[in-house]
Amino acid sequence: PSMGVQAPVVARGLDGRGAIEAPPFDQPGVVGWYAAGAEPGSVGAALMVAHVDTETRPAVFYRLSTVKPGDTVRVARDDGTVAEFTVDDVQVLPRDRFDARQAYGARKPGRAELRLITCGGTFDRADGSYTANVVVSAYLTGSGP
């Protein structure tokens, strides 16, 4: 709600480097969920990734870095319920020191958590990518219709 985003979510796997596959660039309004991990609202850290922008326009997670601790994130689930999460923190992690275990792993055993991940930092034109990742961590605070 703080970003005002409503977007379709599609199941994704890992790419050839072992990173979570983002949705295709020609689908900038789609969020990818790592289907081999936890489902949103289930115990563990559910991982959702999306693009920050494309060559021509902002994408669905363009404003992800503006989310603040205490903000609410709602995820509609396949069973028709909505899992509600409260943002714990927002980190900008340099790609050259990105620790996947820290970023993707659950912080408290037995707790349902959510990670929202996109590119961040500055855009390196020579490399064609961003220098960091924005990682929003949240925990389940409710669910309902």
N, C-alpha and C positions, 0 to 999 in steps of 0.2 A: 503493500500500500504506500509506503513512503516514496517509492519510485514511480508509482502509478502504472506498473507493468502487469499486463495480462497476456500470457503467451502460451502457445502450445508446447508441450514437452514430448520429446521423442527419445526412445531408448538408444543408447550409444554403447560402444565397446572401447577397446584400446586401439591406438594406431600402431604403426610399425616401431615407434620409439618406446612404446609402453605407456604413453600418455593417454588420457581420456580424450576420445574423439569429440571435437566440437561439431556442431551442425555444419553442413556445407555453407560456404560463403554466400551462395545464392539464396540462402534462407536466413537472413539476418534477424528475423523476428521469432526464431525458434530457439528453445532451450533444450540442451541435451542432458539426459539423466544417465549416469553410469549404471546400466542394468545389472551388472554382475555384483553390485554392492547393495547396500541397504536401500529399502524403499523409504520415501519420505514418511516420517511418522513411526517407523520401525526402529528397534534398537540398533545403534551403530550410526555412522555418519553417511547420510545420503549425499551424493555428489552431483551437482548440477552445474553445467558449463554453458556459456554462450559467448558470442562475439561482442566486443565493445563497439566496433564499427566495421565498415567496409571501405573500399577505396572511394566510395561516392556518398556515403551517409552513415549516420549513427545506427547502431544495432541495438538489440533488446537490452543488453547489459551496459549501455552507454553511461548510465547514471549510477552504476553499482558502487563506485567509490564514494558517493555522497551518502550512502546508508550509514546510520550511526547506531552505537550500542543502545538497546532499548527499543529500536524500531521493530515492527511486526512484519513477518513474511508469512503469507498463506499459500499453501500448495494444495490444489484440488487433486484428490486421489481417484483411482479407477473405481473404487467401491462407492463413490458419490460423496464421501466425507471430505472435509477440509482439515488438513493438519496446520496448526498455527504455531509458528516459531518466534522466539524473541532473539534478536541479534545480540550476541555476546561481545564480539569484536570484529574489526575490519583491519586487515593487514595488507600492506603492499610488499610483496616478497620478490626481491631481485631474482631474475631467472637463473643467473649464474650461481646462485646459492640456494635455489629452491629445494626444499626438503619435502618430498612428496609424503613421506610418512607423517611428518608434523602437520602438513596442510590438510591431508585427507583423513587422517586417523581420528577416531573418537577421543575426546578429551576426558570423558568420565565413563567408565565401564557401566553398561546397563542403561545408558541414557540414549534417547533418540535425538540425533543432531542433524544439522543441515549445513552443507558448504555450497556457497555460490561462488563461482570462479570465472574470471575473465582476464583479459590482458590489461596491463596498466603500465605506469611509468611513462617514459618517453618513447616515441616511435623512432626506431633506428632505420633510417631510409636505406643505408648500405646493406643491412641485414634483412630488411623487409619485415621486421617484427618489433614488438614492444619489448622493453628491457625488464619488465616485471609482470607479476600476476597480482590481481586484487583478489583476496580471499575473504569472504564474509562467513563468519561462523555463527551459528544460531542453535538454539536448543528448543525442543518441543515444550510448549506451555499449554496446549489444549488441542482438542479436535472435536468436530461436530459436523452437522449437516451443512 
